[in-house]
């Protein structure tokens, strides 16, 4: 088998694998859109690591849930909290001094 033939086989295999991966990612994205899980304080506390959940308070507003820090968290804990809330709930950080909080839209 020549090097050109081998390259053609490799490109075809990669193309096939990429197509399957793309299709699977579309399926996962569509399933996520269809299976909307209601956002509640209980749901958020299930996702947050226990050490972080102890450092925040929750308030259920009409259109969102606010997650407020009880005290200054420090860089590491704040980064973990920020990453967890953003990745899991698309949370928005509202910087407002002592009233700073994360806002998680319910719907």
Buried (B, 14 or more C-beta within 10 A) or exposed (E): EEEEEEEEEEEEEEEEEEEEEEEEEEEEEEEEEEEEEEBBBEBBBEEBEEEBBEBBEBEEEEEBBBBBBEEEBEEEBBEBBBEBBBEBBEBEBEEEEEEEBBBBEEE
